[in-house]
Amino acid sequence: MKIVTSLSFPGNCREAFDFYAGVLGGQITAAMPYGEGSPEMPNPPEIKDWLMHCWLQVGDQAIMGSDMHPAYAPDMTKPKDGFDVTLHFDDVEEARRVFDGLSEGGEVRMPFAETPWSRGFAGWTDRFGVPWMLNVAPAA
C-alpha cells in the first residue's frame, strides 16, 4: 500500500505542481484538464483548462492534485487547517534547500532550525496556501 496526499486548488493546480516539481526535483506524470474529461461529465467552459487530475512523482513518493470548482468546493479559498504535507530528510543541506524553495512567497510559521528531535525542522504555508512541515532525521 502507498499513501498519497491529494491537494486541491482553486484553479492554479498546474502552477503549483510545476513549482513543486522544480523545487522537489520531481516529474509530473499526469495532468488531465477538465476539458479532456468524459462527455458524460458536464464541466463549465470556464474550467476546461483546470486540472481534474495531476500526479507528481518524486522518487518513489507522489503527490496528487486537482482544481476544485467553487460550486463543488466553496471553501477552497479559506486557509487550510488541521494537516501539513510533511517532508522527511536525512541531509540537512537538502532539507534547507527545499525549505528555502517551497517557502518562497509563503508564510513561515516556524523557521528552519535544530530542535530536540531534529537536526532541522520548519513549518510554513506556501504561496498556494498549502501547509508544510519539514523534518531532518536525528544523527545516527
N, C-alpha and C positions, 0 to 999 in steps of 0.2 A: 504494500500500500504506500501511496505517496500523498501527503497532504499539501495542497497548493492553495495559496491565498489568492482570492479573486477581488480585484479593486474596481470600484465603479466611479465613473466620471460624468460630469455634466456637459459632454461634447468635446473634451480635449484629451481623450484616451490616447490617440495616436501621438500627440505631442509629448505626453507624459511617458509613454513607453519608449519613444525614440530617446528621450532624456535618460531614462533608466538603463536602456541598452548601452548607451555611451558610457555612463559612469560605471556600471557594473560589469562591462565587458561581455554582455550577453548578445543574443541574436533573437530578433522577432521572427518566429517560425510560422505564425499565422496572424493575419489581420483582415478579418472579413467585415466589410461595411454592410450596414442595413440594406443598402440598395442592391446588394447581391444575394439577399436572403430569398427565402421561398415566396412565390407569388401568393400563397395562402396566408402569409403573414403580412397584414397591411401595415405599412410604415409611412408616416407623413413624409412628403418630399423634402422638407427642411432637415431631415436627419439622414438622408440617403448616404452621405459620406461619413457619418459617425460610425464607430466600430461596434458591431454586435458582439464580436469575439476577437480577442487579441491574446497571444501566447508569447511570453518572453522566456527563453531558455537561457539559464546561466549555469554552465557546468551541468550537474545532474539535478539542479533545482529549477523551479519555474515560478512565474507569477502570471496569473490570468488577469484580463481586464476587459471592460466594456463601457460604452457610453450609455447612460440611462436617460430616457426621455422624461422631461418634467411631469408629464401626465401619469407616468408609472412610478416615479420616484420623486415626489415633490420636495423632499428634504435634502436633495443632493447638494445644495449649496451651503447647507448648515455644516458647522465643524463636526468632524468625525471624532467620536469619543468611545473609550472602552476597549480599544485594541491598538496594537502597533505592529507594523511589519518589522520583525527583528532579524538582524543580521549577526552572525557569529563568525569570528575570525580567530586565527592563530597568530597572525602577524600584525603588530601594532601599526607599522607604517602603512600597510594596505588598508587597515581599518580607518586610519586618519584620512587617507586619500579619498576613500568612499564617503566618509562623513563630510569632508570639505566639498565634494562634488554634489551629493544629494541634498545637503542643507543650504546650498547656494540659493538665495532668493526666498528661503523659507524662514521659519521661526524656530530658533534653538531654545529648547526648554532646559536642557542640561548640556553644557559644553563638554567636548571631548576631554576626559580626564581619567586618571587612575582612580580606582575605588578599592575598598577592601576585598571585593570579589573579582575584580577585573583589572587587567593591565591597561584597559581603555574602555570607557563606557560613554555613551552620549544618547540624548533623546531630542527629537525635533519633529516639526511638521514641515513637509516640503512645500514648494511653491504651488503644488497642485492640491494641497490640503490633506495629504496622506501622512499619518503619524508613523514615525520610525523610531527604532531603538537599535543600538549597536553595542556589541559586547565582544571583548577580546578575552580568550581563554587565559586562565592563570598559567604562569610558567610551570613547566613540569617539575 
